[in-house]
Amino acid sequence: MMLKVNGQVIEEATIQEEAERLRPHYEQAFADQPADQREAQLLDWSKENVIERVLVAQDAQAHGGEVSGQEIDAAIERIKKQYADEEDFAREYSGQALEKLREDIALQLKVERRLDGVRKKAAKPSEAEIRDYYEQNQEEFRTPEQVRVAHMVKYVNWQTSEADALQAMRQAKKDLDTGALFEGIVDRYSDCNDRGGDLGYVARGQMVEEFEDVIFHLSAGQVSDVFRTRFGFHIAKVYDRRPSEIRPLKDIREQVDGALRRQKEDQAVEAFVDELRAAARVEEQ
């Protein structure tokens, strides 16, 4: 399959390269489709991606303005930092390869400049749109349930047996049950006693599951029994609990405004590309 896009020839190899780039995510997302149907759709999408990319590049060449040598040199310097040294870079880019790189960079800068101009023309979100977006997407702005927790732990490892670690934590719990302050005995019993064992506020997903299963069932001020995780034996104390809640709009207005701006900018770029596609002359051979 060979394409002509406004007279510019696009070889089949370019479309195949795009298909291979998309393939890992595509096959995972559409694994339930028959293989032949999946392959045909992948090629169609790859072809459309290439066509749109070529159209944007053609438009940028015509309307993207001039790119200075300094801009290209700066981009090349950034690329060089990805290599071990100047010689390593020169082995890959010299002569015609370096000239091709400069041309590619110039085109990419023009494309970026052209699309930036399209995004800047996108309408700014109105107050009504901000409020509507907030009301319709409130789960995006929900804070998770959190607990402020401290713990003491005796690790089970080559230095400390399971029996010795358990005995140490049982003795610590006995001290707590007879009136000792949690903060006062952390240094004596715990292998992790920084800040008195205080871990600050944590939400689910930050700690191992066995630890979370205990601390999220404790009330503020409550101390747990001795419990086991993959690391060893623990005792935890919860100081405070924060319920899950939706943050008020006044606290996240900038976040909502930014999300809406990006949405409008993406829509503007999509409409721009659609216009180019509608006006394009595409021949398939």
ChimeraX attribute file (.defattr): number of C-alpha atoms within 10 A of each C-alpha:
attribute: neighborCount
match mode: 1-to-1
recipient: residues
	/A:1	11
	/A:2	14
	/A:3	19
	/A:4	15
	/A:5	19
	/A:6	15
	/A:7	11
	/A:8	14
	/A:9	13
	/A:10	18
	/A:11	12
	/A:12	13
	/A:13	11
	/A:14	13
	/A:15	23
	/A:16	17
	/A:17	13
	/A:18	18
	/A:19	21
	/A:20	13
	/A:21	12
	/A:22	15
	/A:23	17
	/A:24	10
	/A:25	10
	/A:26	16
	/A:27	15
	/A:28	9
	/A:29	10
	/A:30	12
	/A:31	11
	/A:32	9
	/A:33	11
	/A:34	9
	/A:35	12
	/A:36	9
	/A:37	9
	/A:38	17
	/A:39	16
	/A:40	11
	/A:41	13
	/A:42	21
	/A:43	18
	/A:44	13
	/A:45	16
	/A:46	22
	/A:47	22
	/A:48	15
	/A:49	15
	/A:50	20
	/A:51	21
	/A:52	18
	/A:53	14
	/A:54	16
	/A:55	20
	/A:56	21
	/A:57	19
	/A:58	18
	/A:59	16
	/A:60	20
	/A:61	17
	/A:62	12
	/A:63	13
	/A:64	21
	/A:65	13
	/A:66	12
	/A:67	15
	/A:68	10
	/A:69	11
	/A:70	9
	/A:71	13
	/A:72	18
	/A:73	13
	/A:74	11
	/A:75	15
	/A:76	16
	/A:77	12
	/A:78	10
	/A:79	11
	/A:80	16
	/A:81	11
	/A:82	10
	/A:83	12
	/A:84	9
	/A:85	10
	/A:86	11
	/A:87	11
	/A:88	12
	/A:89	17
	/A:90	14
	/A:91	9
	/A:92	10
	/A:93	14
	/A:94	12
	/A:95	9
	/A:96	9
	/A:97	13
	/A:98	15
	/A:99	12
	/A:100	13
	/A:101	15
	/A:102	17
	/A:103	13
	/A:104	13
	/A:105	18
	/A:106	20
	/A:107	20
	/A:108	17
	/A:109	21
	/A:110	23
	/A:111	22
	/A:112	15
	/A:113	17
	/A:114	20
	/A:115	20
	/A:116	13
	/A:117	13
	/A:118	17
	/A:119	19
	/A:120	13
	/A:121	12
	/A:122	17
	/A:123	11
	/A:124	15
	/A:125	17
	/A:126	11
	/A:127	11
	/A:128	9
	/A:129	14
	/A:130	20
	/A:131	14
	/A:132	11
	/A:133	15
	/A:134	19
	/A:135	11
	/A:136	9
	/A:137	11
	/A:138	14
	/A:139	12
	/A:140	11
	/A:141	16
	/A:142	13
	/A:143	14
	/A:144	14
	/A:145	15
	/A:146	18
	/A:147	26
	/A:148	18
	/A:149	23
	/A:150	23
	/A:151	23
	/A:152	28
	/A:153	26
	/A:154	24
	/A:155	23
	/A:156	19
	/A:157	11
	/A:158	7
	/A:159	8
	/A:160	13
	/A:161	14
	/A:162	14
	/A:163	9
	/A:164	14
	/A:165	21
	/A:166	22
	/A:167	14
	/A:168	18
	/A:169	23
	/A:170	18
	/A:171	13
	/A:172	22
	/A:173	20
	/A:174	12
	/A:175	14
	/A:176	15
	/A:177	11
	/A:178	8
	/A:179	8
	/A:180	13
	/A:181	11
	/A:182	21
	/A:183	17
	/A:184	11
	/A:185	17
	/A:186	23
	/A:187	16
	/A:188	12
	/A:189	17
	/A:190	23
	/A:191	13
	/A:192	16
	/A:193	18
	/A:194	12
	/A:195	12
	/A:196	17
	/A:197	21
	/A:198	20
	/A:199	13
	/A:200	14
	/A:201	16
	/A:202	19
	/A:203	16
	/A:204	16
	/A:205	8
	/A:206	9
	/A:207	11
	/A:208	12
	/A:209	12
	/A:210	12
	/A:211	19
	/A:212	16
	/A:213	12
	/A:214	15
	/A:215	25
	/A:216	17
	/A:217	12
	/A:218	19
	/A:219	15
	/A:220	16
	/A:221	11
	/A:222	14
	/A:223	21
	/A:224	17
	/A:225	14
	/A:226	17
	/A:227	17
	/A:228	17
	/A:229	14
	/A:230	11
	/A:231	12
	/A:232	18
	/A:233	22
	/A:234	25
	/A:235	25
	/A:236	23
	/A:237	25
	/A:238	23
	/A:239	18
	/A:240	16
	/A:241	18
	/A:242	15
	/A:243	10
	/A:244	12
	/A:245	13
	/A:246	13
	/A:247	14
	/A:248	12
	/A:249	16
	/A:250	7
	/A:251	9
	/A:252	13
	/A:253	15
	/A:254	12
	/A:255	13
	/A:256	21
	/A:257	20
	/A:258	15
	/A:259	15
	/A:260	18
	/A:261	19
	/A:262	16
	/A:263	13
	/A:264	19
	/A:265	21
	/A:266	16
	/A:267	14
	/A:268	19
	/A:269	18
	/A:270	13
	/A:271	13
	/A:272	15
	/A:273	17
	/A:274	13
	/A:275	11
	/A:276	16
	/A:277	17
	/A:278	9
	/A:279	10
	/A:280	15
	/A:281	12
	/A:282	16
	/A:283	13
	/A:284	10
	/A:285	8
